[in-house]
């Protein structure tokens, strides 16, 4: 991913709501399955790591990105953004990286 593509995704992520929160429980198969499904339907998602978690946002982002074959777009404070191109969305509904 180029820096221009990453910048475009970061700007789109500004208006996104956080849809997942990671707490004190480990990142498990259920969370990975939910994130995977959200990436397939939305392509760009925002997550948050709670203070009670034993992970930093960067650590959680890397673990989830590796498990879902997605890309970490941005990590700021306790929030992070992931992107993965959908395999099922129609081409006209997908995010265009330009």
N, C-alpha and C positions, 0 to 999 in steps of 0.2 A: 504494500500500500504506500502510495506516495504521500508526501507531506501535504500536498494540495488536497488530496482525497480525504486525508485525516482531518484537515481543517474544515472541510465541508461537512463531514459527519459530526464534528464537535459543535458546529454552529446549529445543526439540526437537533442535536441532543439537548441544547439549552432549554427548549420548550417541553421536553419529555418529562413525564412524571416517573418517579421511582416505582417500579412494579414488584421488586423483590427486596427483602431485607434478610441479611445473614446475621443470625444471633449466636448464642453460645454453643449451639449444636454444630457438629462438624458438617462440612459440605458433603452431603450424601447423594445417593442415587435418585431420590425423589426430587430434590432441588435441581439436580442436573437435568432430569427429564422435563421439569417445568420450564427451566431456562431454555432448553433445546426447543421445546414447542413454541415458546414466545419468540425466539430468534427466527423460527421458520415462518411465523405469521407476521412479525413486525420488522425483522432484519436489524433494527437498532433498538437496544433496550438500556435502561438505566437501573443500576442496583445500588444498594447501600449496605454497609457493614456497621452493625450496631456496636456501641462501646463495650458491651458485654462479651463480644466475640473475642476469641484469642488470636484472631487474624487481623492484619492490616488490610486496607482496601487493595493495595497492590498485590499482596499475597493471594487474597481471595480472587481477584481479577485474573491472575495468571492461572490459578487452579481451575477455575470455571472455564476460561478460554481454552485451555488444553483439553478439557473433558468434552467440550462442545464444538471443537474445531472452529472457534470464532476468533476474532481479533480484538484486542484491547485498544479502544480508541482513545480513552482518556481516563486518568485517575486524579481526582481532586478531593482532598480531605477524606471523608468516609464514603464517598460515592465514586462509582466507576461506570463506564459505558462500554458495551460490547456490540460488535457488528458481525454479521455473517449473511452473505447473500442467500436468499431463499431458493430452494429447489422446486417449490410447489406454487409459488405466487406467479400469476401471469406476468409476462415481461413488462407490460405497461404499468404494472402496480409496484414494481421493484424500485429501490433507490438507485438512481443512476450516479455512478462515480465518475465525475468529469473534472 
